[in-house]
Amino acid sequence: MKDRELTEKIILEAVGNIIENDGFEKLGVNAIAQRAGVSKVLIYRYFGGIDELIAQYL
């Protein structure tokens, strides 16, 4: 698995973790970045924004 693929997987797992443990209303780029251990800039670079990130998760 390439670094980008692994990082995307970690980010998407963080999305699921936040939804399951904290609720959908707590889902945001800041929370995702913190949970995944990545920067907000990286999330925007890989996914474009929260809407695209959620779409990928679903």
CHARMM internal coordinates of N, CA and C (Angstrom, degrees):
IC EDIT
DIST 1 N 1 CA 1.4531
DIST 1 CA 1 C 1.5348
ANGL 1 N 1 CA 1 C 107.97
DIST 1 C 2 N 1.3180
ANGL 1 CA 1 C 2 N 115.68
DIHE 1 N 1 CA 1 C 2 N 134.37
DIST 2 N 2 CA 1.4623
ANGL 1 C 2 N 2 CA 120.92
DIHE 1 CA 1 C 2 N 2 CA 179.83
DIST 2 CA 2 C 1.5224
ANGL 2 N 2 CA 2 C 110.34
DIHE 1 C 2 N 2 CA 2 C -75.76
DIST 2 C 3 N 1.3335
ANGL 2 CA 2 C 3 N 115.20
DIHE 2 N 2 CA 2 C 3 N 160.06
DIST 3 N 3 CA 1.4669
ANGL 2 C 3 N 3 CA 120.49
DIHE 2 CA 2 C 3 N 3 CA -179.19
DIST 3 CA 3 C 1.5228
ANGL 3 N 3 CA 3 C 112.23
DIHE 2 C 3 N 3 CA 3 C -56.21
DIST 3 C 4 N 1.3308
ANGL 3 CA 3 C 4 N 117.27
DIHE 3 N 3 CA 3 C 4 N -44.98
DIST 4 N 4 CA 1.4625
ANGL 3 C 4 N 4 CA 119.91
DIHE 3 CA 3 C 4 N 4 CA -178.74
DIST 4 CA 4 C 1.5251
ANGL 4 N 4 CA 4 C 110.49
DIHE 3 C 4 N 4 CA 4 C -63.27
DIST 4 C 5 N 1.3212
ANGL 4 CA 4 C 5 N 116.71
DIHE 4 N 4 CA 4 C 5 N -44.66
DIST 5 N 5 CA 1.4661
ANGL 4 C 5 N 5 CA 120.20
DIHE 4 CA 4 C 5 N 5 CA 179.55
DIST 5 CA 5 C 1.5213
ANGL 5 N 5 CA 5 C 111.03
DIHE 4 C 5 N 5 CA 5 C -60.49
DIST 5 C 6 N 1.3076
ANGL 5 CA 5 C 6 N 116.81
DIHE 5 N 5 CA 5 C 6 N -42.80
DIST 6 N 6 CA 1.4606
ANGL 5 C 6 N 6 CA 121.10
DIHE 5 CA 5 C 6 N 6 CA 179.16
DIST 6 CA 6 C 1.5257
ANGL 6 N 6 CA 6 C 110.67
DIHE 5 C 6 N 6 CA 6 C -64.28
DIST 6 C 7 N 1.3171
ANGL 6 CA 6 C 7 N 116.72
DIHE 6 N 6 CA 6 C 7 N -43.28
DIST 7 N 7 CA 1.4646
ANGL 6 C 7 N 7 CA 120.65
DIHE 6 CA 6 C 7 N 7 CA 179.34
DIST 7 CA 7 C 1.5212
ANGL 7 N 7 CA 7 C 110.79
DIHE 6 C 7 N 7 CA 7 C -64.30
DIST 7 C 8 N 1.3346
ANGL 7 CA 7 C 8 N 117.59
DIHE 7 N 7 CA 7 C 8 N -42.83
DIST 8 N 8 CA 1.4656
ANGL 7 C 8 N 8 CA 120.75
DIHE 7 CA 7 C 8 N 8 CA 177.56
DIST 8 CA 8 C 1.5260
ANGL 8 N 8 CA 8 C 110.48
DIHE 7 C 8 N 8 CA 8 C -60.47
DIST 8 C 9 N 1.3233
ANGL 8 CA 8 C 9 N 116.50
DIHE 8 N 8 CA 8 C 9 N -41.25
DIST 9 N 9 CA 1.4659
ANGL 8 C 9 N 9 CA 121.01
DIHE 8 CA 8 C 9 N 9 CA 178.59
DIST 9 CA 9 C 1.5259
ANGL 9 N 9 CA 9 C 110.74
DIHE 8 C 9 N 9 CA 9 C -62.45
DIST 9 C 10 N 1.3155
ANGL 9 CA 9 C 10 N 117.37
DIHE 9 N 9 CA 9 C 10 N -43.46
DIST 10 N 10 CA 1.4687
ANGL 9 C 10 N 10 CA 121.78
DIHE 9 CA 9 C 10 N 10 CA 178.85
DIST 10 CA 10 C 1.5247
ANGL 10 N 10 CA 10 C 110.44
DIHE 9 C 10 N 10 CA 10 C -62.44
DIST 10 C 11 N 1.3261
ANGL 10 CA 10 C 11 N 116.60
DIHE 10 N 10 CA 10 C 11 N -42.08
DIST 11 N 11 CA 1.4673
ANGL 10 C 11 N 11 CA 120.85
DIHE 10 CA 10 C 11 N 11 CA 179.26
DIST 11 CA 11 C 1.5221
ANGL 11 N 11 CA 11 C 110.45
DIHE 10 C 11 N 11 CA 11 C -64.15
DIST 11 C 12 N 1.3203
ANGL 11 CA 11 C 12 N 117.39
DIHE 11 N 11 CA 11 C 12 N -45.42
DIST 12 N 12 CA 1.4672
ANGL 11 C 12 N 12 CA 120.59
DIHE 11 CA 11 C 12 N 12 CA -179.91
DIST 12 CA 12 C 1.5303
ANGL 12 N 12 CA 12 C 111.21
DIHE 11 C 12 N 12 CA 12 C -65.72
DIST 12 C 13 N 1.3200
ANGL 12 CA 12 C 13 N 117.38
DIHE 12 N 12 CA 12 C 13 N -35.58
DIST 13 N 13 CA 1.4645
ANGL 12 C 13 N 13 CA 120.21
DIHE 12 CA 12 C 13 N 13 CA 175.35
DIST 13 CA 13 C 1.5253
ANGL 13 N 13 CA 13 C 110.57
DIHE 12 C 13 N 13 CA 13 C -64.71
DIST 13 C 14 N 1.3259
ANGL 13 CA 13 C 14 N 117.09
DIHE 13 N 13 CA 13 C 14 N -36.71
DIST 14 N 14 CA 1.4650
ANGL 13 C 14 N 14 CA 121.17
DIHE 13 CA 13 C 14 N 14 CA 177.19
DIST 14 CA 14 C 1.5223
ANGL 14 N 14 CA 14 C 110.31
DIHE 13 C 14 N 14 CA 14 C -63.87
DIST 14 C 15 N 1.3341
ANGL 14 CA 14 C 15 N 117.12
DIHE 14 N 14 CA 14 C 15 N -39.55
DIST 15 N 15 CA 1.4697
ANGL 14 C 15 N 15 CA 121.14
DIHE 14 CA 14 C 15 N 15 CA 176.82
DIST 15 CA 15 C 1.5259
ANGL 15 N 15 CA 15 C 109.41
DIHE 14 C 15 N 15 CA 15 C -58.16
DIST 15 C 16 N 1.3217
ANGL 15 CA 15 C 16 N 116.86
DIHE 15 N 15 CA 15 C 16 N -50.51
DIST 16 N 16 CA 1.4606
ANGL 15 C 16 N 16 CA 120.91
DIHE 15 CA 15 C 16 N 16 CA 179.75
DIST 16 CA 16 C 1.5116
ANGL 16 N 16 CA 16 C 112.56
DIHE 15 C 16 N 16 CA 16 C -61.18
DIST 16 C 17 N 1.3089
ANGL 16 CA 16 C 17 N 116.51
DIHE 16 N 16 CA 16 C 17 N -40.33
DIST 17 N 17 CA 1.4567
ANGL 16 C 17 N 17 CA 121.34
DIHE 16 CA 16 C 17 N 17 CA 179.64
DIST 17 CA 17 C 1.5174
ANGL 17 N 17 CA 17 C 111.46
DIHE 16 C 17 N 17 CA 17 C -62.88
DIST 17 C 18 N 1.3195
ANGL 17 CA 17 C 18 N 116.95
DIHE 17 N 17 CA 17 C 18 N -43.36
DIST 18 N 18 CA 1.4675
ANGL 17 C 18 N 18 CA 120.64
DIHE 17 CA 17 C 18 N 18 CA 179.35
DIST 18 CA 18 C 1.5213
ANGL 18 N 18 CA 18 C 110.42
DIHE 17 C 18 N 18 CA 18 C -65.39
DIST 18 C 19 N 1.3188
ANGL 18 CA 18 C 19 N 117.21
DIHE 18 N 18 CA 18 C 19 N -45.17
DIST 19 N 19 CA 1.4676
ANGL 18 C 19 N 19 CA 120.46
DIHE 18 CA 18 C 19 N 19 CA -179.60
DIST 19 CA 19 C 1.5249
ANGL 19 N 19 CA 19 C 110.28
DIHE 18 C 19 N 19 CA 19 C -60.52
DIST 19 C 20 N 1.3209
ANGL 19 CA 19 C 20 N 116.99
DIHE 19 N 19 CA 19 C 20 N -46.36
DIST 20 N 20 CA 1.4656
ANGL 19 C 20 N 20 CA 121.38
DIHE 19 CA 19 C 20 N 20 CA -177.01
DIST 20 CA 20 C 1.5253
ANGL 20 N 20 CA 20 C 112.87
DIHE 19 C 20 N 20 CA 20 C -69.06
DIST 20 C 21 N 1.3267
ANGL 20 CA 20 C 21 N 117.16
DIHE 20 N 20 CA 20 C 21 N -40.41
DIST 21 N 21 CA 1.4615
ANGL 20 C 21 N 21 CA 120.43
DIHE 20 CA 20 C 21 N 21 CA -172.64
DIST 21 CA 21 C 1.5212
ANGL 21 N 21 CA 21 C 114.95
DIHE 20 C 21 N 21 CA 21 C -94.98
DIST 21 C 22 N 1.3316
ANGL 21 CA 21 C 22 N 116.56
DIHE 21 N 21 CA 21 C 22 N -31.29
DIST 22 N 22 CA 1.4602
ANGL 21 C 22 N 22 CA 119.85
DIHE 21 CA 21 C 22 N 22 CA -173.48
DIST 22 CA 22 C 1.5239
ANGL 22 N 22 CA 22 C 113.41
DIHE 21 C 22 N 22 CA 22 C -116.20
DIST 22 C 23 N 1.3117
ANGL 22 CA 22 C 23 N 116.44
DIHE 22 N 22 CA 22 C 23 N -17.37
DIST 23 N 23 CA 1.4566
ANGL 22 C 23 N 23 CA 120.83
DIHE 22 CA 22 C 23 N 23 CA -178.69
DIST 23 CA 23 C 1.5208
ANGL 23 N 23 CA 23 C 112.05
DIHE 22 C 23 N 23 CA 23 C 98.40
DIST 23 C 24 N 1.3156
ANGL 23 CA 23 C 24 N 114.98
DIHE 23 N 23 CA 23 C 24 N 152.85
DIST 24 N 24 CA 1.4625
ANGL 23 C 24 N 24 CA 121.89
DIHE 23 CA 23 C 24 N 24 CA -176.46
DIST 24 CA 24 C 1.5233
ANGL 24 N 24 CA 24 C 112.02
DIHE 23 C 24 N 24 CA 24 C -60.00
DIST 24 C 25 N 1.3342
ANGL 24 CA 24 C 25 N 116.70
DIHE 24 N 24 CA 24 C 25 N -32.77
DIST 25 N 25 CA 1.4706
ANGL 24 C 25 N 25 CA 120.05
DIHE 24 CA 24 C 25 N 25 CA -177.54
DIST 25 CA 25 C 1.5277
ANGL 25 N 25 CA 25 C 112.60
DIHE 24 C 25 N 25 CA 25 C -66.28
DIST 25 C 26 N 1.3096
ANGL 25 CA 25 C 26 N 118.39
DIHE 25 N 25 CA 25 C 26 N -18.61
DIST 26 N 26 CA 1.4730
ANGL 25 C 26 N 26 CA 122.33
DIHE 25 CA 25 C 26 N 26 CA 178.95
DIST 26 CA 26 C 1.5317
ANGL 26 N 26 CA 26 C 112.44
DIHE 25 C 26 N 26 CA 26 C -90.57
DIST 26 C 27 N 1.3303
ANGL 26 CA 26 C 27 N 116.04
DIHE 26 N 26 CA 26 C 27 N -2.50
DIST 27 N 27 CA 1.4551
ANGL 26 C 27 N 27 CA 120.84
DIHE 26 CA 26 C 27 N 27 CA -176.80
DIST 27 CA 27 C 1.5246
ANGL 27 N 27 CA 27 C 110.41
DIHE 26 C 27 N 27 CA 27 C -75.81
DIST 27 C 28 N 1.2947
ANGL 27 CA 27 C 28 N 116.93
DIHE 27 N 27 CA 27 C 28 N 122.52
DIST 28 N 28 CA 1.4591
ANGL 27 C 28 N 28 CA 123.05
DIHE 27 CA 27 C 28 N 28 CA 177.54
DIST 28 CA 28 C 1.5151
ANGL 28 N 28 CA 28 C 109.19
DIHE 27 C 28 N 28 CA 28 C -160.26
DIST 28 C 29 N 1.3022
ANGL 28 CA 28 C 29 N 115.88
DIHE 28 N 28 CA 28 C 29 N 164.38
DIST 29 N 29 CA 1.4633
ANGL 28 C 29 N 29 CA 120.07
DIHE 28 CA 28 C 29 N 29 CA -177.12
DIST 29 CA 29 C 1.5268
ANGL 29 N 29 CA 29 C 111.22
DIHE 28 C 29 N 29 CA 29 C -60.23
DIST 29 C 30 N 1.3214
ANGL 29 CA 29 C 30 N 117.51
DIHE 29 N 29 CA 29 C 30 N -40.04
DIST 30 N 30 CA 1.4724
ANGL 29 C 30 N 30 CA 119.78
DIHE 29 CA 29 C 30 N 30 CA 179.00
DIST 30 CA 30 C 1.5245
ANGL 30 N 30 CA 30 C 111.04
DIHE 29 C 30 N 30 CA 30 C -60.85
DIST 30 C 31 N 1.3276
ANGL 30 CA 30 C 31 N 116.58
DIHE 30 N 30 CA 30 C 31 N -47.63
DIST 31 N 31 CA 1.4686
ANGL 30 C 31 N 31 CA 120.82
DIHE 30 CA 30 C 31 N 31 CA -178.99
DIST 31 CA 31 C 1.5229
ANGL 31 N 31 CA 31 C 111.23
DIHE 30 C 31 N 31 CA 31 C -64.68
DIST 31 C 32 N 1.3193
ANGL 31 CA 31 C 32 N 116.28
DIHE 31 N 31 CA 31 C 32 N -41.13
DIST 32 N 32 CA 1.4668
ANGL 31 C 32 N 32 CA 120.45
DIHE 31 CA 31 C 32 N 32 CA -180.00
DIST 32 CA 32 C 1.5249
ANGL 32 N 32 CA 32 C 110.24
DIHE 31 C 32 N 32 CA 32 C -64.17
DIST 32 C 33 N 1.3256
ANGL 32 CA 32 C 33 N 116.35
DIHE 32 N 32 CA 32 C 33 N -46.50
DIST 33 N 33 CA 1.4660
ANGL 32 C 33 N 33 CA 120.65
DIHE 32 CA 32 C 33 N 33 CA -179.55
DIST 33 CA 33 C 1.5225
ANGL 33 N 33 CA 33 C 110.85
DIHE 32 C 33 N 33 CA 33 C -60.01
DIST 33 C 34 N 1.3165
ANGL 33 CA 33 C 34 N 116.04
DIHE 33 N 33 CA 33 C 34 N -43.92
DIST 34 N 34 CA 1.4642
ANGL 33 C 34 N 34 CA 119.90
DIHE 33 CA 33 C 34 N 34 CA -179.84
DIST 34 CA 34 C 1.5224
ANGL 34 N 34 CA 34 C 110.71
DIHE 33 C 34 N 34 CA 34 C -64.31
DIST 34 C 35 N 1.3218
ANGL 34 CA 34 C 35 N 117.25
DIHE 34 N 34 CA 34 C 35 N -46.40
DIST 35 N 35 CA 1.4649
ANGL 34 C 35 N 35 CA 121.08
DIHE 34 CA 34 C 35 N 35 CA -177.92
DIST 35 CA 35 C 1.5258
ANGL 35 N 35 CA 35 C 111.51
DIHE 34 C 35 N 35 CA 35 C -65.49
DIST 35 C 36 N 1.3374
ANGL 35 CA 35 C 36 N 116.75
DIHE 35 N 35 CA 35 C 36 N -37.43
DIST 36 N 36 CA 1.4666
ANGL 35 C 36 N 36 CA 120.87
DIHE 35 CA 35 C 36 N 36 CA -177.59
DIST 36 CA 36 C 1.5268
ANGL 36 N 36 CA 36 C 112.74
DIHE 35 C 36 N 36 CA 36 C -84.17
DIST 36 C 37 N 1.3344
ANGL 36 CA 36 C 37 N 116.43
DIHE 36 N 36 CA 36 C 37 N -14.98
DIST 37 N 37 CA 1.4558
ANGL 36 C 37 N 37 CA 119.53
DIHE 36 CA 36 C 37 N 37 CA -178.66
DIST 37 CA 37 C 1.5216
ANGL 37 N 37 CA 37 C 113.35
DIHE 36 C 37 N 37 CA 37 C 74.52
DIST 37 C 38 N 1.3305
ANGL 37 CA 37 C 38 N 115.75
DIHE 37 N 37 CA 37 C 38 N 32.82
DIST 38 N 38 CA 1.4642
ANGL 37 C 38 N 38 CA 121.17
DIHE 37 CA 37 C 38 N 38 CA 178.59
DIST 38 CA 38 C 1.5263
ANGL 38 N 38 CA 38 C 109.02
DIHE 37 C 38 N 38 CA 38 C -127.42
DIST 38 C 39 N 1.3146
ANGL 38 CA 38 C 39 N 116.32
DIHE 38 N 38 CA 38 C 39 N 172.15
DIST 39 N 39 CA 1.4606
ANGL 38 C 39 N 39 CA 120.09
DIHE 38 CA 38 C 39 N 39 CA 178.23
DIST 39 CA 39 C 1.5285
ANGL 39 N 39 CA 39 C 110.62
DIHE 38 C 39 N 39 CA 39 C -86.21
DIST 39 C 40 N 1.3269
ANGL 39 CA 39 C 40 N 115.35
DIHE 39 N 39 CA 39 C 40 N 157.04
DIST 40 N 40 CA 1.4652
ANGL 39 C 40 N 40 CA 120.52
DIHE 39 CA 39 C 40 N 40 CA 175.73
DIST 40 CA 40 C 1.5268
ANGL 40 N 40 CA 40 C 110.02
DIHE 39 C 40 N 40 CA 40 C -62.17
DIST 40 C 41 N 1.3149
ANGL 40 CA 40 C 41 N 116.27
DIHE 40 N 40 CA 40 C 41 N -37.19
DIST 41 N 41 CA 1.4669
ANGL 40 C 41 N 41 CA 120.87
DIHE 40 CA 40 C 41 N 41 CA -179.85
DIST 41 CA 41 C 1.5240
ANGL 41 N 41 CA 41 C 110.45
DIHE 40 C 41 N 41 CA 41 C -58.81
DIST 41 C 42 N 1.3150
ANGL 41 CA 41 C 42 N 116.67
DIHE 41 N 41 CA 41 C 42 N -40.86
DIST 42 N 42 CA 1.4616
ANGL 41 C 42 N 42 CA 120.67
DIHE 41 CA 41 C 42 N 42 CA 179.57
DIST 42 CA 42 C 1.5227
ANGL 42 N 42 CA 42 C 111.01
DIHE 41 C 42 N 42 CA 42 C -64.04
DIST 42 C 43 N 1.3085
ANGL 42 CA 42 C 43 N 117.74
DIHE 42 N 42 CA 42 C 43 N -40.67
DIST 43 N 43 CA 1.4670
ANGL 42 C 43 N 43 CA 121.17
DIHE 42 CA 42 C 43 N 43 CA 177.86
DIST 43 CA 43 C 1.5226
ANGL 43 N 43 CA 43 C 110.02
DIHE 42 C 43 N 43 CA 43 C -61.35
DIST 43 C 44 N 1.3282
ANGL 43 CA 43 C 44 N 116.90
DIHE 43 N 43 CA 43 C 44 N -46.02
DIST 44 N 44 CA 1.4660
ANGL 43 C 44 N 44 CA 120.03
DIHE 43 CA 43 C 44 N 44 CA 178.72
DIST 44 CA 44 C 1.5239
ANGL 44 N 44 CA 44 C 111.36
DIHE 43 C 44 N 44 CA 44 C -64.99
DIST 44 C 45 N 1.3234
ANGL 44 CA 44 C 45 N 117.68
DIHE 44 N 44 CA 44 C 45 N -36.87
DIST 45 N 45 CA 1.4655
ANGL 44 C 45 N 45 CA 121.09
DIHE 44 CA 44 C 45 N 45 CA 179.06
DIST 45 CA 45 C 1.5300
ANGL 45 N 45 CA 45 C 110.64
DIHE 44 C 45 N 45 CA 45 C -65.77
DIST 45 C 46 N 1.3148
ANGL 45 CA 45 C 46 N 117.32
DIHE 45 N 45 CA 45 C 46 N -43.11
DIST 46 N 46 CA 1.4635
ANGL 45 C 46 N 46 CA 120.70
DIHE 45 CA 45 C 46 N 46 CA -176.21
DIST 46 CA 46 C 1.5262
ANGL 46 N 46 CA 46 C 113.20
DIHE 45 C 46 N 46 CA 46 C -80.20
DIST 46 C 47 N 1.3314
ANGL 46 CA 46 C 47 N 117.48
DIHE 46 N 46 CA 46 C 47 N -35.10
DIST 47 N 47 CA 1.4622
ANGL 46 C 47 N 47 CA 120.20
DIHE 46 CA 46 C 47 N 47 CA -171.78
DIST 47 CA 47 C 1.5259
ANGL 47 N 47 CA 47 C 114.23
DIHE 46 C 47 N 47 CA 47 C -118.64
DIST 47 C 48 N 1.3160
ANGL 47 CA 47 C 48 N 118.57
DIHE 47 N 47 CA 47 C 48 N -13.32
DIST 48 N 48 CA 1.4561
ANGL 47 C 48 N 48 CA 121.01
DIHE 47 CA 47 C 48 N 48 CA 178.32
DIST 48 CA 48 C 1.5134
ANGL 48 N 48 CA 48 C 114.51
DIHE 47 C 48 N 48 CA 48 C 86.12
DIST 48 C 49 N 1.3098
ANGL 48 CA 48 C 49 N 117.66
DIHE 48 N 48 CA 48 C 49 N -28.09
DIST 49 N 49 CA 1.4584
ANGL 48 C 49 N 49 CA 121.43
DIHE 48 CA 48 C 49 N 49 CA -179.52
DIST 49 CA 49 C 1.5127
ANGL 49 N 49 CA 49 C 111.05
DIHE 48 C 49 N 49 CA 49 C 163.94
DIST 49 C 50 N 1.3069
ANGL 49 CA 49 C 50 N 115.05
DIHE 49 N 49 CA 49 C 50 N 178.89
DIST 50 N 50 CA 1.4639
ANGL 49 C 50 N 50 CA 120.88
DIHE 49 CA 49 C 50 N 50 CA -174.89
DIST 50 CA 50 C 1.5260
ANGL 50 N 50 CA 50 C 112.11
DIHE 49 C 50 N 50 CA 50 C -65.33
DIST 50 C 51 N 1.3323
ANGL 50 CA 50 C 51 N 117.31
DIHE 50 N 50 CA 50 C 51 N -38.16
DIST 51 N 51 CA 1.4650
ANGL 50 C 51 N 51 CA 119.83
DIHE 50 CA 50 C 51 N 51 CA -178.96
DIST 51 CA 51 C 1.5245
ANGL 51 N 51 CA 51 C 111.55
DIHE 50 C 51 N 51 CA 51 C -63.10
DIST 51 C 52 N 1.3170
ANGL 51 CA 51 C 52 N 116.30
DIHE 51 N 51 CA 51 C 52 N -45.07
DIST 52 N 52 CA 1.4578
ANGL 51 C 52 N 52 CA 120.36
DIHE 51 CA 51 C 52 N 52 CA 178.94
DIST 52 CA 52 C 1.5293
ANGL 52 N 52 CA 52 C 111.21
DIHE 51 C 52 N 52 CA 52 C -66.53
DIST 52 C 53 N 1.3121
ANGL 52 CA 52 C 53 N 115.44
DIHE 52 N 52 CA 52 C 53 N -35.98
DIST 53 N 53 CA 1.4618
ANGL 52 C 53 N 53 CA 120.40
DIHE 52 CA 52 C 53 N 53 CA 179.25
DIST 53 CA 53 C 1.5248
ANGL 53 N 53 CA 53 C 110.82
DIHE 52 C 53 N 53 CA 53 C -64.82
DIST 53 C 54 N 1.3164
ANGL 53 CA 53 C 54 N 116.55
DIHE 53 N 53 CA 53 C 54 N -45.27
DIST 54 N 54 CA 1.4666
ANGL 53 C 54 N 54 CA 120.65
DIHE 53 CA 53 C 54 N 54 CA 178.28
DIST 54 CA 54 C 1.5245
ANGL 54 N 54 CA 54 C 110.25
DIHE 53 C 54 N 54 CA 54 C -63.78
DIST 54 C 55 N 1.3192
ANGL 54 CA 54 C 55 N 117.06
DIHE 54 N 54 CA 54 C 55 N -41.65
DIST 55 N 55 CA 1.4688
ANGL 54 C 55 N 55 CA 120.67
DIHE 54 CA 54 C 55 N 55 CA 178.67
DIST 55 CA 55 C 1.5233
ANGL 55 N 55 CA 55 C 110.68
DIHE 54 C 55 N 55 CA 55 C -59.95
DIST 55 C 56 N 1.3284
ANGL 55 CA 55 C 56 N 117.50
DIHE 55 N 55 CA 55 C 56 N -41.59
DIST 56 N 56 CA 1.4703
ANGL 55 C 56 N 56 CA 121.00
DIHE 55 CA 55 C 56 N 56 CA 177.70
DIST 56 CA 56 C 1.5239
ANGL 56 N 56 CA 56 C 110.98
DIHE 55 C 56 N 56 CA 56 C -64.93
DIST 56 C 57 N 1.3253
ANGL 56 CA 56 C 57 N 116.23
DIHE 56 N 56 CA 56 C 57 N -38.19
DIST 57 N 57 CA 1.4621
ANGL 56 C 57 N 57 CA 120.22
DIHE 56 CA 56 C 57 N 57 CA -179.63
DIST 57 CA 57 C 1.5206
ANGL 57 N 57 CA 57 C 110.64
DIHE 56 C 57 N 57 CA 57 C -64.56
DIST 57 C 58 N 1.3300
ANGL 57 CA 57 C 58 N 115.50
DIHE 57 N 57 CA 57 C 58 N -42.85
DIST 58 N 58 CA 1.4628
ANGL 57 C 58 N 58 CA 119.87
DIHE 57 CA 57 C 58 N 58 CA -177.69
DIST 58 CA 58 C 1.5092
ANGL 58 N 58 CA 58 C 109.83
DIHE 57 C 58 N 58 CA 58 C -73.23
END
COOR INIT
IC SEED 1 N 1 CA 1 C
IC BUILD
